Structure formats: C-alpha cells, structure tokens
Amino acid sequence: MAKKWLPALSLISLAGCLAVPVLHFLGKLSSDSYKLVFLAASVGWFVFATLWARRK
C-alpha cells in the first residue's frame, strides 16, 4: 500500500521545492516561512524519492 503513495508524496514534495522560491520571490512568503517550508519540502523529497527508488 505504501508503494502507491510514495510517488505521489515525492512529486508533491518536489512541487513544493519548486513553488516555494517563486512565492518568496513574489513576496507571498516571509523569509522565515520560506526557510521552514522549503526545509520541510526538501526533507520530504529526499525521504520519499529515496524510498520510492529503493522499492522499484
């Protein structure tokens, strides 16, 4: 069951990693929020993508 969720979670994390800098550049996020959300999205990307790659 977890195999089905890993690709989706990794892609959501990747989308977060790409969207957060754009939102910060547009002035929608403060520096503190930018750092926190980008950290969470980056950790999520590395964890979920690694688990997804290991299960293939």
C-alpha positions as CSV (number, residue, x, y, z in Angstrom):
1,M,0.0,0.0,0.0
2,A,2.8,2.4,0.7
3,K,4.2,1.8,-2.8
4,K,1.2,3.6,-4.2
5,W,1.7,6.7,-2.0
6,L,5.5,7.2,-2.4
7,P,5.4,8.5,-6.0
8,A,2.6,11.0,-5.2
9,L,4.3,12.2,-2.0
10,S,7.7,12.6,-3.7
11,L,6.1,14.6,-6.5
12,I,4.2,16.8,-4.1
13,S,7.4,17.5,-2.2
14,L,9.2,18.3,-5.5
15,A,6.4,20.7,-6.4
16,G,6.8,22.4,-3.0
17,C,10.5,22.7,-3.6
18,L,9.8,24.5,-6.9
19,A,6.8,26.6,-5.8
20,V,8.2,28.0,-2.5
21,P,11.0,30.1,-4.0
22,V,8.6,31.5,-6.6
23,L,6.2,32.5,-3.8
24,H,9.0,34.1,-1.8
25,F,10.2,36.0,-4.9
26,L,6.7,37.3,-5.5
27,G,6.5,38.5,-1.8
28,K,3.8,36.0,-0.7
29,L,6.1,34.3,1.9
30,S,8.3,35.9,4.5
31,S,11.9,34.7,4.9
32,D,11.2,32.6,8.0
33,S,8.2,30.9,6.3
34,Y,10.2,30.3,3.2
35,K,13.0,28.6,5.1
36,L,10.7,26.4,7.1
37,V,8.5,25.3,4.2
38,F,11.5,24.8,1.9
39,L,13.2,22.7,4.6
40,A,10.2,20.5,5.0
41,A,9.7,20.1,1.3
42,S,13.4,19.2,0.7
43,V,13.4,16.7,3.5
44,G,10.2,15.2,2.2
45,W,11.6,15.0,-1.3
46,F,14.8,13.2,-0.2
47,V,13.0,10.8,2.0
48,F,10.1,9.9,-0.3
49,A,12.1,9.8,-3.5
50,T,14.7,7.6,-1.9
51,L,12.1,5.2,-0.6
52,W,10.4,5.2,-3.9
53,A,13.6,4.4,-5.8
54,R,14.6,1.6,-3.4
55,R,11.2,-0.1,-3.8
56,K,11.4,-0.3,-7.6
